[in-house]
């Protein structure tokens, strides 16, 4: 069995004539937690959309479990997505459905399981994230951290091989953030899943990820284990990890001289 469940091979993608990614290569190993990091607008979430088949590359390909994603028809794409769970930024729960119904939704949509089995599975998933006792609540009654945990229970409802997280720590307090970090790691190991996290949060991600990619200027600027990247001498990596305001990423957007602007 190939160690890489997902391979991104010489991938280029852009909107119009502007390329966001240029000949990117990335591999995501089975059973591992990998992170994609980089500045705002560098195309981190776009990578998740390319993996999920919502977008097609300009060139190159994304290979999931031996299949090129953009070459699949509707049924093939459905089969690939069936192996994926997604935690959207801020949870994206269905506001008119209870916690229980949110987690049950993918089971009803994609399986023919009887309701008594769905009930057992929903309560099992909610118990895994510590919220079995909140199954009757509505999303409006949940804190931000609780909503994110419900969204995580929904993401793992079908025991996916691949779990993707888009900014899972955004807007969370330190305690909720620590809980989500622990859940991502423990659930990945319990399910034997392959997890991909898009995030800006250095300290949290470096505490549990197995491998990290840094994106910048359309390509992979650096990659490695947290230990390797902490020891990196690359200016961009040092600036990002240590939150330094001076470095390769400028504060000012590129512009003509101040005098020429004032003369307009």
C-alpha positions in Angstrom: 0.0 0.0 0.0 1.3 3.4 -1.0 2.4 5.5 2.1 0.9 8.6 0.5 -2.8 8.7 0.5 -2.8 12.1 -1.2 -0.2 13.4 -3.7 -0.2 16.8 -5.3 2.0 16.6 -8.4 3.5 19.7 -10.3 0.2 21.5 -9.7 -0.5 25.0 -11.0 -3.7 26.8 -10.4 -4.9 30.3 -10.8 -7.8 32.6 -11.5 -7.6 34.1 -15.0 -4.0 34.8 -16.0 -2.8 35.1 -12.4 -1.3 31.9 -11.0 -1.8 31.3 -7.3 0.1 28.0 -7.3 3.1 27.2 -9.5 4.3 23.6 -9.9 3.5 22.6 -6.3 4.4 19.1 -5.0 3.0 17.9 -1.7 2.4 14.5 -0.1 0.1 13.6 2.8 0.9 10.3 4.4 -1.6 7.8 5.7 -2.3 8.1 9.4 -0.4 11.4 9.8 -1.5 14.9 10.7 -0.1 17.5 8.2 -0.5 21.3 8.3 -0.5 23.9 5.5 0.6 27.3 6.7 1.5 30.6 5.2 0.3 34.2 4.9 -3.2 35.3 4.1 -4.1 34.9 0.5 -1.3 32.4 -0.4 -3.8 29.7 -1.4 -4.0 27.4 1.6 -7.8 26.8 1.5 -7.6 26.5 -2.3 -5.4 23.4 -1.8 -8.3 21.8 0.2 -10.7 22.7 -2.6 -8.4 21.1 -5.2 -8.2 17.9 -3.1 -12.0 17.8 -2.8 -12.5 18.4 -6.5 -14.4 21.7 -6.2 -11.6 23.3 -8.3 -9.6 21.9 -11.3 -5.9 22.6 -11.7 -4.5 24.5 -14.7 -1.9 21.8 -14.9 -0.6 18.9 -12.8 -2.9 16.8 -10.7 -4.2 15.8 -7.3 -4.1 12.1 -6.7 -6.3 10.6 -3.9 -5.8 6.9 -3.2 -4.6 6.2 -6.7 -7.2 8.3 -8.5 -6.6 11.7 -10.2 -9.4 13.8 -8.8 -10.1 16.2 -11.7 -10.4 13.2 -14.1 -13.3 11.7 -12.2 -16.9 11.8 -13.4 -19.7 12.6 -11.0 -19.9 9.1 -9.5 -16.1 8.8 -9.2 -15.9 12.2 -7.5 -18.7 11.2 -5.1 -16.8 8.0 -4.2 -13.7 10.1 -3.4 -15.6 12.6 -1.4 -17.3 9.8 0.5 -13.8 9.1 2.1 -13.5 12.7 3.2 -14.7 14.7 6.3 -14.5 18.5 6.4 -14.5 20.9 9.3 -15.2 24.3 7.9 -14.0 27.6 9.3 -16.3 28.5 12.3 -18.0 25.1 12.1 -20.7 26.0 9.5 -23.4 24.1 11.4 -27.0 24.0 10.0 -28.6 26.7 12.3 -32.1 25.2 12.1 -31.0 21.7 13.1 -30.2 20.5 16.5 -26.8 19.2 17.5 -28.1 15.6 17.1 -29.6 16.4 13.6 -26.4 18.1 12.4 -24.3 15.0 13.2 -27.0 12.6 11.8 -27.3 14.6 8.5 -24.3 13.0 6.6 -25.4 9.5 7.7 -28.9 10.1 6.3 -27.6 11.7 3.2 -25.0 9.0 2.3 -26.2 5.7 3.9 -29.3 3.6 4.2 -28.7 2.9 7.9 -31.9 2.5 10.1 -32.6 5.2 12.6 -31.7 3.1 15.6 -28.2 2.6 14.2 -27.9 6.3 13.3 -28.9 7.2 16.9 -26.2 4.9 18.3 -23.6 6.3 16.0 -24.5 10.0 16.6 -24.3 9.6 20.3 -21.0 7.8 19.9 -19.5 10.6 17.8 -20.8 13.2 20.2 -19.4 11.3 23.1 -16.0 11.3 21.4 -16.0 15.1 21.4 -17.4 15.4 24.9 -20.9 16.7 23.9 -23.3 13.7 24.1 -25.1 15.6 26.9 -25.7 18.6 24.5 -27.3 16.6 21.7 -30.7 18.3 22.1 -29.3 21.9 21.9 -29.5 24.2 18.9 -26.4 25.8 17.4 -27.4 29.2 18.8 -27.1 27.8 22.3 -23.5 26.7 21.9 -20.3 28.5 22.6 -17.8 28.8 19.8 -15.7 26.0 21.1 -18.7 23.7 21.5 -19.9 24.5 18.0 -16.5 23.6 16.6 -16.6 20.3 18.5 -20.1 19.5 17.1 -18.7 20.3 13.6 -15.9 17.9 14.3 -18.3 15.1 15.3 -20.2 15.8 12.0 -16.9 15.6 10.0 -16.1 12.2 11.4 -19.6 10.9 11.3 -18.8 8.5 8.4 -15.4 7.4 9.7 -13.6 9.2 6.8 -10.1 8.2 5.6 -9.3 11.9 5.1 -10.2 14.8 7.5 -9.6 18.4 6.3 -9.7 21.3 8.7 -10.0 24.9 7.5 -8.8 27.3 10.2 -10.1 25.1 13.1 -8.7 27.4 15.8 -10.0 30.7 14.5 -11.8 32.7 17.2 -11.4 30.2 20.0 -10.2 30.9 23.5 -7.1 29.2 24.8 -9.0 26.4 26.6 -11.2 25.6 23.6 -8.1 25.7 21.3 -6.3 23.2 23.5 -9.4 20.9 23.5 -9.6 21.0 19.7 -5.9 20.4 19.3 -6.2 17.3 21.5 -9.3 16.1 19.6 -7.7 16.5 16.2 -4.7 14.4 17.3 -6.6 11.7 19.2 -9.4 11.3 16.7 -6.9 11.0 13.8 -5.0 8.3 15.7 -8.2 6.5 16.7 -9.6 6.4 13.2 -6.2 5.8 11.5 -7.1 8.9 9.3 -5.1 11.3 7.3 -5.6 14.8 8.6 -4.8 18.1 6.7 -5.0 21.4 8.6 -5.0 24.9 7.1 -4.1 27.3 9.9 -2.1 30.4 11.0 -1.7 29.2 14.6 2.0 28.3 15.0 2.3 27.2 18.6 -0.8 25.0 18.6 0.0 23.4 15.2 3.6 22.7 16.1 2.6 21.0 19.3 0.9 18.0 17.5 1.4 18.0 13.7 3.6 15.4 12.1 4.6 17.5 9.1 4.1 21.1 7.9 4.2 22.9 4.6 4.8 26.6 4.3 3.4 28.3 1.2 4.7 31.5 -0.2 5.1 33.2 -3.6 3.1 30.5 -5.4 5.2 27.5 -4.1 6.2 25.5 -1.2 8.7 27.8 0.6 9.6 25.2 3.3 8.5 21.8 4.6 9.4 19.4 7.4 8.6 18.3 10.9 8.0 20.9 13.6 11.5 20.3 15.0 13.1 20.8 11.6 11.2 24.0 10.9 11.9 25.5 14.3 15.6 25.0 13.5 15.2 26.5 10.0 17.3 29.5 9.0 15.1 30.5 6.1 14.1 34.1 6.6 10.4 33.6 5.7 10.0 30.6 8.1 11.7 32.5 10.9 9.6 35.6 10.3 6.4 33.6 10.3 7.2 31.3 13.3 8.4 34.1 15.5 5.8 36.7 14.3 8.5 39.2 13.3 7.2 42.4 11.6 10.4 42.8 9.6 11.4 40.2 7.0 10.6 38.9 3.5 6.9 39.6 4.0 6.7 43.4 3.7 4.3 45.6 5.7 3.7 48.0 2.8 1.9 46.9 -0.4 4.0 47.5 -3.5 3.4 51.1 -4.6 5.0 54.0 -6.5 6.8 56.7 -4.6 4.7 58.7 -2.1 5.5 62.0 -4.0 4.2 60.6 -7.3 0.9 59.6 -5.6 0.6 63.1 -4.0 1.1 64.7 -7.4 -2.0 63.0 -8.8 
